[in-house]
Amino acid sequence: SHQEATEKEVERILGILQTHFKSDRKYDSIKLLKPDTPISFFDLVIDPNSFARTVENIFHVSFLIRDGFARIKLDDDKLPIIEPTKDNEAKQNDSSAGARNQVVISLNQQEWK
């Protein structure tokens, strides 16, 4: 069903986020990156070959935020970064679901390119 497909896609994206978050990333072009470093929200969701897939990725990530499995913050440059929550944080978030916020973002094809 459509709902099961969405759930599987949400789980797949969570797996990708957790893998990137836990990986031993050595260097980027500017500084040393340690494991457990949040990654760029846009690096996670943007498919450079498909605007539609990018929109679907953003949709699926919204479930991770809503359900407390990930959180989005702003970095020093005020750009969104995303990281998975720890298991105990997700459980704590269940009791304080009001603390989680979702927002609407605008992204058109020109901005995507």
N, C-alpha and C positions, 0 to 999 in steps of 0.2 A: 504494500500500500504506500501511498504518498507519505504518510506519517512515518512509517518504518524507514523509508528511504531517507527522510530528513534526519531521523534519529541516528542512522548509520553515518551520515555525512557529518553530523555534529560530533560524533565520537571519533571519526577519522581526523577532523580538524583539531580536536583536543589532543589526540595522539601526536600529531605534527607539532603542536605548540609545546607539549611536554618534552618531546624529543629535542627540539631546538633549544629549549630552556635548559635542559640537563646536559646537553652536549658540551664537550670540552672545546669551546671555540677559542682559538689561540689569539689571533690578531685581526683587527680590521685595519683600514688605511690610516687611522689616527691614533688608536690607543689599544692597549691590551684589554681583551674582554675575558671576564671570568665566567665560569659556569654560573647558572642562576641569574644571568643578566636578562632583563626584559628585552623583547625584540620589538621592532617597529610594527605597529598595527598594520600599516600599509604594506610592509614587506610580507606579512603573513597573508593578507587577503587579496592583494592585487595579482591577477593573472595577466601578464603582459600580452597575452594572445587573445584574450576574450573579456570584453566588457561585461557580458552577461554572467560569465563565471565569477567575475569579481563581485558583482552584486549578490550572487548566490552565496559566496563566501562570507560577505558581510552579514547577510541574513543568518547564516548558520552560526557565526561567532556570537551573534546577539543572544542565542540560546545559552551559550557558555557563560555569558555575563549574567543573564537573567537567573540562571540556576546556581550561580556562585562558584563555578568551576574555573573561572578566569576573571581577571580584573584589568581595567584599562586606566592608565594614569598619563599625565603629561610629563615629558622629559624636560630638561633644562631649556630646550628650544621651543617649548610649548607644543611639541608634536606628540601624538598618541603612541604609547607603548603598551604592550600587553604581556601578561605573565599568568601562568596557571596559579591557582590558589593551592595551598597545601591541603591535604585531606581534612585535617582538623579545622582549618579555616572554612572550608566548604560546609562542614557540619555546623559550625558556629553561625555562619551566614544564614542557615536555614531558620534560625530563631530570630535573626535580625534582617529579614528580607527587605525591610524598608530602607536599609542602608545602601542597598544596591540600586543604582540608577541606570536607566537606559536613555539614550538620546537618539535623535534622528540626525543623520548626516546627509548632506547633499553631495552627490558625485555625478557629474555628467560625463559624456564620452570625451569631451575636450580635456577636462581635468584628468581623467583616467589616462589619456595618452601622455 
